[in-house]
Amino acid sequence: MVKFSIFKKTSANLFFSKKSKLAWSVGLGLFSVTALINIGIIAIDDYACIIARIIPAQSVTFENAILEKDIRSPFVPLVLLIFTKLGFYLGIEDPTNQLRFVLVLIGLFNFSVFSFLGTDLVRGKTGEFEKETFLCLLGFYFLCPLIFTRPLIESLSAPFIMLSCWGAYRYWNYNIPNGLIVAVISVAIAAMFRFQSGICFFSILILVALKNRVKDYWLLIGISLLAFLVSGGIDSWLIGTFHGSLVTYLKYNLNYSNTFGVTPFYTFSLLLIGLSFPPSLIGRYRGFSWRSEYRVHLPAVLFLGVFLFSHSLVPHKEERFMIPILPIYFVLLVPLLRFWSEKNSRSWRLKLFWGGNLILLPLTSFNIPQNNTISLVRFLSQHTHVRNIISIEDTLVLYPKAFSLNPPELLKLSLEDTERLGEMGCSVVVAVRQDYEKSLIGFLSSHKKVTEFRPGPLEELLVKVNPKQNLRRGTISLYVDSQCLQRF
């Protein structure tokens, strides 16, 4: 008799040990606190394409979110705008708090999905150690609380890739046809958030080919065609063209992906090795049966392998491109961590792995990316008499005015042009990055520094280690005419 229940073989109590419950509770709390405290912007294009289109909720509209054209689908900002609008209707007027509201919702959703599905995927003989380990990876791995509370397309697609992988497990290990349906539909949803996530469909195709059952091929074709038509129909409804966003995105990347961020084929492979805190998990696995351990995890192996290989082929690579597959990567790390724990629970390997994470965790979770510019905008939102801000050279590469209800107008000025500036009046301020101050001694002598906006400790370290690539993250000072200082 065919088993059609998608939850068949799923543990009735996913967190049955005290340690699991504690890890889950503390991890959920850490995600929530990070979302509330850390309002940082990881990627500039994600600010322009997402954050600036969802806050302030009282100023942006669903129509504008659709009409503002870029290479991505308006689907993502539209979904998130629903929640910032909800926050506004609940009485949240400050744009920063509206963003916090969304970050908390993203974090709670991601953590819940990952913990529910992940603890089911890693079950071993008893499942207790595996569940505890996965929950610790999810809650306390140094990157997770930050990246999985961000409105990044990578972070938003990750739970649906995890759900797709979970469905593939149902299909592969328990012959549940509904698992195949869940796998295909979920990867289609993931691709609506981030087009590249759709490559995981080939992992499902390989599993079906390995099963090699005619009825499964027909089921795969039928549900894939339905998912393709529905997702294309949604894009047609939004922009007027069937899968038009996907076509635009592909054309752009085919023409321009070679022009920026080109790195070698092995970049992402080295990244994943680095994320395991080498050499903590590198060694001789005597007595470890790779085939029996990972046969049950073949869907996760394929999802990670196909995702990694396809992304390695693309010339343009950024570290955040690996975010969608990170929870599945954790699933595959659990057997290795169990091996070294059973061999010696106090091994230097485990101390290096967990100790390194715990050291980096507060630095990543509570260090606010782009803190200098966000703090500047937030400061000026409290001084409504300022109507113009002059940015010297590229001091304000990013000007996140969406964080304010009444942001000043931005004017950019070269170093040479500052010599022609006379008295500016109290409605004008000048933003100067620290590395430019030495070139403006004459100009700054007749002005007063109001305050300065420093980066977080992690970004400050990046500026010192690699100033060429990270000067935009440096300290920014705000200057005004001498007679205006008392107004701040």
N, C-alpha and C positions, 0 to 999 in steps of 0.2 A: 504493500500500500504506500503511495507517495505521500511524503510529509510536506504539507503546504504551510504549516505554521512558521512564520519567520523567526519567532522567538523560541522555537523548539531548541533544546540543548543549551539555552542561555541560563546562566546561574540565576536562581530565584533571589538570592541575596548577594549582590556583587561586593559588598563591603562587610564581610561577616566577622573579621577580626577587629580587636580593639585598635591595633596599630593601623589597619586600613582606614577605619573610621576617623582616627586622629589625623592621619596624613591627608585624608580628603577634606576634613574640616579646616585644618590649618592652610592647606593649599588654596581652598576656596576663599578663605579670608585674605590671603596674600594677594590673590588676583584682584579682589575687590579693593583693597587698600591701594595697590599699584594703580588701578584705574582712577581712583579718586585723587591721588597725589600727583601722578605723572601724566601731564597733559602734553607731553612732548611730541614733536613731529619727526618721524624717522626719515621720510623721503619727501623731498620738495614737491615732486610731481603728484604725490598723494595728497598733499595739502591743496594744491591747485585743482585737482580733479575730483576730490572727495570732500575734504573738510570745509573748504571755502564755499561749497555748494550745499552744505547742510546747516551751517550756522552763519549769522544769527537766524534762528528759525522764524523770527518775526519779519525778517527782511527777504529771505529767499522763498521762492515758490516752486511748486512741482513743474510748472510750465517752463521756468527758467532752467531748472535742472535738466530738462529734456533738450531745450534749445541750445544750451551751451555745448558746442561741438568740440570734441577732441577725438583721439584715436580709440578711446574706450567706449563701451556701451554706457548709456545713462542709467542702466539698471541698478548699479551699486549705489550711487548717490540717492536715487529715488527710494530705495529700500531704507537707507539710513535716515533720510529726511523724514520718513514716517515717524521715526522715534524721536528726533529732535523736535518735531511739531508736537508730538505727544508730551514731551517734557515741557514745552512752552505752555500748552493748554493746562498742564498741571501746576503752573505758576512759576516755572523756572525761566527767568527773563535774561539773566546774564549768559552771554554766548559761551563763556568758558564752562559754566556749570551745565549748560545744555550738552556740551561735548563730553563732560564727565559722565553725565547720565547715559550717553550712548556707549562710552567706554566700559562702564560697569555692565551694561546689558550684553555687550560683545563678550566680555570676560566671563560672565556667568554662563552664557550660552556655550561658549567654547569649552570651558572647564567641565560643564555638565556632560556634553557630548563625548569629549575625550575620555573622561573618567568612566562613564557608563560603558562605552564600547571597548575601550582599551583594557579594562580589567576583565572583560569577557574574552578578549583575544589572547591574553597571556596566560590563561589558566593552564597549570601543569598537573602533576599528580594530585596535589592537594589544592593548588591555586593560591594558597595563603601568601607564601613568599612572593610569588609573581605579582599578585595584586598590590601588595605593599610596595614593591619595588617600582611598579609602573606609576602608582600614585605619587611616590616620592619624586620620580623623574618629571611627572607632569607639574607638580606643585612647586618643586624646589630646584629644577634645572635652571641655571642662571638666566637663560633667555626667555623662558616661558611666560612669567607674569607680565613682562613688558610686551613681547610681540603678539601674544594672543589676547591682548586687550586693545590693540590698535585697529583703526579703520583702514587697514591695508587690504588690498584685494587678495594678497597671499594668505593673510590671516583669516579672511572671511571665507575663502574657499576650502581651508584646511578641514573644518568639521565635516564637510560633505565628501571630501576624499576619504576621510576616516570611515564615514558611514558606508561609502562604496566598498571599501576594503572589507568592512565587517560583513556586508552582504555577500561578498565574494567568498569569505570564510564559510558562511552558511551553505553556499552552493558547493564549494570544494570539499569540505570535510563531512557534511551531513546530507548532501544530495537534496537540498531544499530549493526547489525551483524559484520560489519567491525571493530567495537570496540574490539570484541573477537579476531579477527585476529591480530590486533595491539598488544593486551595484550600478546598473546602467543609468537609472534615473538620478541617482546621487551624483555620479560623475558629470552628468549633463548640467545639474544645478551648479556644481563646482566650477564648470567651464563658463557659466553665465557670470560668475564673479571674477574669474580669471581664466582667460581663454586657454592658456597653456595647460591648465589642469586637465583638460579633455584628453590629453595624451594617455592618461591612465586607462582609457577605454581599451587600449591594446593589451593591457594586463588581463582584463576580463576576457578578451578574445582568445588569448593564449590558454587560459584556464578551460574555456569551452572546447578548444581544439584538443587539449589533453584528455578531457572527458570523452570527446568524440562520439556524442550522441545526437542523432538527427533531430530529435524533438528540441534539444537545447539550442541547436543552430537556428531553428525556426523561431523559438522564443526570443533569442538574441536579436535576430533580424527585426522582428515585430516591435519589440520594446525600444530598440535603437532608433528605428524609423519614427516611432511616435515621439520619442524624446527630441529628435532632431527637428521635427515639424513644430512641436510646441515651443521649443526654445527659439527657433527661427521666427515663429509667429509673434512671440513677445517682442522680439527685436523689430519686426515689421510694424507692430502697433506703436512702438516707441519712436522709431526714426523713419518709418515708411519704406524700409527695404528689408527683404527676407535675409536674415543673417548679415545685414549690411555692416554692423559693427565689427564682426569677425573678418569680413573681407577687407575693410579699411585697415584694421590692425595688422593683418597679414601683409598687405601691400606696404605699409609703413616700415615694418620690420625687415622685409626683404630688401628694401631700398636703403635703409639707414642703420641697421643693426651693426654693420661693419665699421661705423664711423665713431662709435663711443664704447668705452668699457670693454674692449676686446682682450680676452685672456685665454690661456691655453686650454686644451680639451680637458685636462686633468684637474682643473681648478676646483670644481665641486667635489670631486673624489677626495682631494686633499682636505677640503673644508669639513666633510663628514668625518674623516679620520681625526681631524683636529678637535671636533666636537666630542670625541670620545675620551678626551684628555690623555693622549698617548704619553707614555707607553702603558697606561693603566690596564688596558684590555688587550695588549699585544703580548703574546706568549705562547707556550706550547700547551695545547689543550689535550693533555693525555687523558684518555678515557671518555672524551666528549664525542658523542655520536652526532656529527653534523647532520647526517641524512635524517635520522629519526627525530632530532630536535627541530629541524626546520622544514620537514615535510608538511607538518600541520600549518606552518607559517608560510607556505609557498605563495599564497596571495599577497602577503606583505612583502615578501622578497621580490615578487614581480612588480608590484606597485612601485617600490623603491627603485628597482633596477631600471624599469622603463622610464620612470620620471628622471632619474639621474642621467641615463644615457642620452635621452632626447635633449635635455637641457645642456648637456656637455657639448652637443653638436652645434649649438647656437653660439656665434662669436661673442655677442654681448652677454656678460655675466655679472650679476650682482649677488651678494651673499643672501639677501632676503628672498631670492628666487627659490631657495630650498625650504622656506618656512612651511609650505603646504604639506610637505612629506615628513616633517619632524616628528609628529606623534607616532607615525608608522615606524620611523627609525627607532623610537624608544621601544616599541614592541619587540624589535629584533635585538635590541641590546639586553633585554631582560634575561634570556638564557645565558648570556655571557657573564652577566653580573651574578647570576645564581651559581655558575660554575666556580667562580673565584671565591664566592662567599662560602660555599660548601667545602672548598679546599682549605680556606683559612679566613674566617670571618673578620679577622683583624689584619688582613693583608695590607701591605703598603699600597697595593693597587687600588683597593677600595678607599683607603684614606686619601689617596691622590684624587680619585674621581669625585667622591662626595665632598672632600675638603675644598677642592678647587671650586666646585659649584657654590658651596656656602660662602666662600670668600667673595666671589663675583656677584652673587645674587643681589645683595643690597645695592651694589654699584650700578647694576643694570636696571633694577626695578625702580629705584628712586632718583636716578640721575635723569633729568629732563632734557631730552634731545631738543636742540634749537632753543635752549632756555634763554639765551641772550636776547633774541628778537621777540620771543613771546613775552618775556618780562617787560621789554620796552613798550610793546603795544598795550599791555595791561596797565602799565604805569601811566601812559598818556590818556588812557580811557578815563582816568580819575581826574585829569586836568583838561576839562573841556574847552578852556580858552585857547588851547593850542590848535591851530587850524592847518599848519603846514610843518612838515618835517623834511629837512634837507639831509640827504645821504651823501657823504663824501665818497666818491668813487663807488666801489662795490661793497660799502659797509653793510648795506641791507640787501644782500643777495635774495633773501627771503623776507618779505614784509607781510606777516600774517595778520592783516587788518580784520580778518573775520572774527578775531578774538575780542573785538571792540564794537560797541553799538555806534560810536561816532569817531571813527579813526581820522586822523589828520591826513591831508593829501601829501603824497610822497613826491619830492623833487630830487633829482640826482644832479650832483655837481662834481666836476673834476677838481683835482688839487689846484690847478692853475687858476680856475675861475673863482676860487675863494678870495683871491686878492681883490676882486671887484665888488665883493660884498660890503655894503655899508651897514648902518644900523638896520636891524631886521624887525624890531618890535617884539612884543611879548607873545605874539601869536605864532612865532616861528622858533623852532628848535633845530639844532644841528647834531646829527648822529655821526660820530667819528670812531672808527675801529682803532684799537690800540696801536696797531702797527703803522697807522697813518699819522699819529699825533706828532711824531718827530718832524714830519714834513710841514707841519702847520703851526709852528711855534709863534710866528708873527700874528697869525689870525687868532689863535687861541688865547694870546696874551690880553686881548681886549674883550674876551668872553669868559664866562664863569661855568665851571662844571656843576651841573645839577646833581647828577648821580651817574653810576655806571652799572652795567648789566653784565654779569659774569656768566660764563658757561658752567655747567655742572662739573664735578671733579673728573669724571671720565672723559668728557669732551675737552677739558683743559689739558688732560694728559695727551690726548690725540693732537692737540695744537702743538705741544712741545715736541712730541715724537715725530710728527709729520706735518710741519707747518705749511708746506706747499699745498697740500690737499685739504687742509683743515683751518686755514686762516679765517674763513667766514664764521667759524664757531667761536672765535676769540672774543675778548671783552669789548663791549661797545659803550662809549661814554656819550652823555648828552650835554650839550652846551647851549647857553642862551646869552643874550645881551646882559651886560653886568647889572643894569638897573632892573632886570626882570627876575633876578634870583629869588626875591622874597615871595614871588607868586607860586613857588613850588614847595 
